[in-house]
Structure formats: structure tokens, C-alpha cells
Amino acid sequence: MLVIAVCILGGLFRCLFLSDTAIEHFDEGVYASNLWFSPEQGAEYPGRYYYAPPLFPFLIEWSMIFLGSGAWATFLPSLLLGMATIPLIWWVARNWFGPAAGLVAAILASCSDLHLIYSRAALTDVGLGFFLLLSVYLIWKSYLSQDWKWPVLAGVTVGAGWAIKYNGWLPLAVGLSGVVPWLLVHRRQLSSKTGFFLRWAVVACVACLVWSPVLMGLQKWGGYSVVATNHSRYVVGFSGWLNSFSRQEQNHGLLEGTPGYIGVGLVCLVLCLLLHMIKAQKQIAIKVRPRTERSTWNPILIGLFAAIPLVVVSLFGISPMLGILGLEGILLQLFFSGNRTGQKQSKNDNPDSGSLKRSLAAWLLAAWFCGLFLATPLYYPYPRLTIPWTISAWLGTAACVGWVEQRDTKSLFHFLSDNNKERFSFIPEISLGMILILVLCFMPWSVAAWKPRNGLAVVSQQVLSDIQAEPVSSPSEYILYTYAEPGLFFNLKAQGHQLTAPVADFQFLESLPSQVPVYLITGPHATRDPDFQKKFDQVRDHFELVKTYEYSPSLLVRLNQAHLSGKDETEPVLLYRAK
């Protein structure tokens, strides 16, 4: 019931106030515009292959076919994958590190401000995170089971994630780099080691087979090397690692708000209950004197100790706290977990034994956490790129809580359901936990995901109204060209103007129709593009400025800029009439 409640909470966080949200981000406009192009035009936004494989735009296209071009249709794939991540990470953490770990992982996923805002965007990163999590879990199952269905399923999910985003092969890297140290550490307990590499090879072959249609589709554009060359422009390398890391930390701090604080408060409460459980079980074991004769300072100390994550959050932020607890959880599971079954482990243990399963999960998580921690800042600091690492930090924090739960022979939920008086003796801890949550609720209310994100939709509506009011144009026939603004293109199309097309040059000036007015719309991307300015200067005499619109980009868009602008700054959208 707790997990169901957490999933419902996460779903509400993601679905509320969608009416003030619309396509805005550059990549969103690219992914959501398939429906506006006929098969003769390629059935996709020009150059779509530079930004993502075709699966995610395909999902949005079919969502729009059934639901129209509103917010629910365009964001439905991300919403569903974002909400599905919550029960999935609960299942993964529960199987890896125990019931309390599963609950904590679900809470962190449900209340993550970063995951919330991108679950409400038509971007590929939440989908990648879902398939990365599912793929690593299935790879873990592949190593432990003799059934060959698991490597095949793992390969299919890796291929699906790869067809959503070009770095969807990450589970293969995690699966290989995690199993190698696990085999070295447990080499005396595992009889055959080549079988694990064979299973990984099957996963890789199936994934490549599933992804092969994407690769074949790229051949008409010059192959994957064209995409790789385009992506290399955003690699900052080791020389820019520290600056990129600092900027990503700043990005996370700007996104963190009330949901994240509530999540941390709930994690503190779970940790508080676990520490009480261990204390109560020890008291039962040694048959201490009745509770009426005991001091109450121990429960208070337990509550204060459990509140340490909240102190770290107040000093450094939520993401640094997740990083610290995540690393601590991984190290505890790797080197201090031990065998809690009370039986001595045999040298010929089956890989399906509890301690080996948990150890393999910890090594896979260590490869995931550490690898992305080092690799992500090598790229331009787009906040959405940190979602895969953030998921590993949730699991690492869950592993830390799971390690605490493993200090006892019972799980937290078994202890709470037992018919004993000790389970009711944690009123001080619960009271402290509730006070902490109330304090968090009185902090400044901020939910970045719920802030309006329909600036381009409003500008598009104003553009259409102003053009229809122009004395030189017919109310029903005029042509609009958008330069480097897929978001504007999508919103103009979604609002019903069919004679709208994107352009990357000014060749349309050579064949202007004599009876139909032609307009050009440029926005922030064109303003910051030196190539556009150079081209436009050559043809400036062919255009007349009609109107300038002030567009206020949302935080999601502003965090992509090289220099984060002020909170209230606006950017121009210019409407020109071709002479």
C-alpha cells in the first residue's frame, strides 16, 4: 500500500497543471513534428536524425494521431515512461537490496524535481532512463539465471533504449564493466566464468539486431559517422570537465524544490524507523527491563541521527546528498555487507545465492554510478544528461538504507507487522520525523515542473492574429517560414496554419508567389547563430520587419544556455514580411 501511494503521488506530481505546458525546447519541436510532414517530405522534421533515433518521435506521432496536438498527446510518452520508472525502480531496488531500499528508491524517483520536469517534456531522456534501468536489471537476471530468455529480453530492452537515444548502449557498458570485478572478487566461488561473457555477448548481439533498422536508416544520410561528428561538437573533454560539473551542480540546485525536500524528509523517516527496529530487536534479544524504566534519550538521538540527510541537503543541496549517500551505499554493499543468513558461505556457492546476487547488483551499480559520474561532465552541461546518473544515485541511496535494514534478521515491514509491543515504542522518532516534514513544507514553495512553459505557444498565437490583421494579406492565405525554431514551427502548425515550413537558408526568396504574402519568423536560436546573421545580412533588403515579440523562456530552456540569463529576461521573436 505504501508503494501504491508513492506511485500515485509521483503520478500526480507529473500530471498536474499540464494546461500551461506546450512544446518549447528546440529538440521537442523536432521530435513532435513528424505528423506535419508527408511521406514525400520525409515524414519527419528535416535533420531529425541528428538529434535522436526515430522511436521516440514515432511514439509522439501516434499519440497525436489519437489525442490531437495538445499537451497530453505530445507529452504522453514521457509521462507514461516517467510514471512507470517509479514502480520499476521499486522492484529493482527491492530485489537488489531489500524492501526498505525499494521503498526509498520509489520515494526518491517519485519526488525528484529533475525527473518531474523532464517527464513533462517531449524529450528522450526520461525514456532512456527507464530502459537503462530495466536493461541493467535484466542483465543482472541474465547473469544469475540459466534461462536464456533473460539475455534475449535484456537485448531487446537495450535495443529499444538505443532506438530512443543514441547513447542507449550504456547498459552494455554497465553490464560488462560491472561483471568483470565481480568475477575477480568471487573467482573462487564461481566454477565457470566464460558463461557470463557469453551471456553478455548474447545481450549485445540481440541489442545490435534490434537497433540495426536505425543504423540502416542512417545510411541515406551518410551513416552513423555523420551523427557522431555532430555530437562531437558538444564534447568539452577533460579540460572542461570541472566547469561542466560545476554547471550541472548549479542546474540541479535551480531545479530542486518542494517535492525533492518532501522526498528527503520521507527517506529520513524510513531511516528513523529502521534504526528503531534494530534497537528494539536488540532489546528484545537481551530481554531488557520494561520500557517504563528506560530513558527516552535514545529514541531522540535516533531521530536526530536519521535527520542527517536533511542537514546535508540544507548545506549542500539534494543532489550532493544523493551523491554522498549513493557512494556510501555502494561501498557498504560491496565491502561491509557480509552474509546475513547466518550460514557460512561455501566456496562452490551457486550464483543464485543471496550474497552473490547482492554483490553482483552492487558491482553493476558501482560501474553505473562511477562511470557516469566521470563521463557526464565530459559533455556540454545540459541538465537532462544527468538523469541516468541521478537514477544510479537513487539506487545507491536505497542501497545505503538497505544496508541498515540488513543489520537485522527481519525486514522493516515484517517488523512493523509483528504482534509485539516494541513496534509501538517509536513515537518520539515518528514525532520528530513529522516535525521535520512540517518544517520542510513551510520552506519556500517551488515546483519548477509546474511553472508555465507555453511561451512559444502564446507567441505563435499572437503572430497568427497579427498577420491576419495585416492589410496586405488575405486572412486565409499566407506563407510562414521559420528559421532554426522547431518549437515555433510546431506551435504554428498545431494552431491550424498549414502553410508553415522550416527553412535553413533563403532560397525561398527566388520563387516568391505573386499573390500570397510570405513571412519569415526568427527567434532566439537564430539570434545566437553567427551563420544566420551572416546569411541574413546579405538578404536584409528583401525583408521588412513587421513586429517584435518578447518571449520569456522557461527554466528548462534557460538551463541549456551557455550563460544562464536573469530570471525575468526575455528574448526576441521577430516577424518579417518578404518584399
Buried (B, 14 or more C-beta within 10 A) or exposed (E): EBBEEBBEBBBEBBBEBBEEBBBBBBBBBBBBBBBBBEEEEBBBBBBBBBBBBBBBBBBBBBBBEEEEBBBBBBBBBBBBBBBBBBBBBBBBBBBBBBBBBBBBBBBBBBBBBBBBBBBBBBBBBBBBBBBBBBBBBBBBBBBBBEEEEBBBBBBBBBBBBBBBBBBBBBBBBBBBBBBBBBBEBBEEBBEEBEEBEEBBEBBBEBBBEBBEBBEEEBEEEEEBEEBEEEBEEEEBEEEBBEEBBEBBBBBBEBBBBBBBBBBBBBBBBBBBBBBBBBBBBEBEEEEEEEEEEEEEEBBBBBBEEBBEBBEBBEEBBBBBBBBBBBBBBBBBBBEEBEBBEEEEBEEEBEBEBEBBBBBBBBBBBBBBBBBBBEBBBBBBBBBBBBBBBBBBBBBBBBBBBBBBBBBBEBBBBEBEEBEEEBBEBBEBBBEBBEEBBEEBEEEEEBBBBBBBBBBBBBBBBBBBEBBEEBEEBEEEEBBBBBBBBBBBBBBBBBBEBEBBBBBEEBEBBEEEEEEEBBBBBBBBBBBEBEEBEEBBEEEEEBBEEBBEBEBBBBBBBBBBEEEBEEEEEBBEBBBBBBE
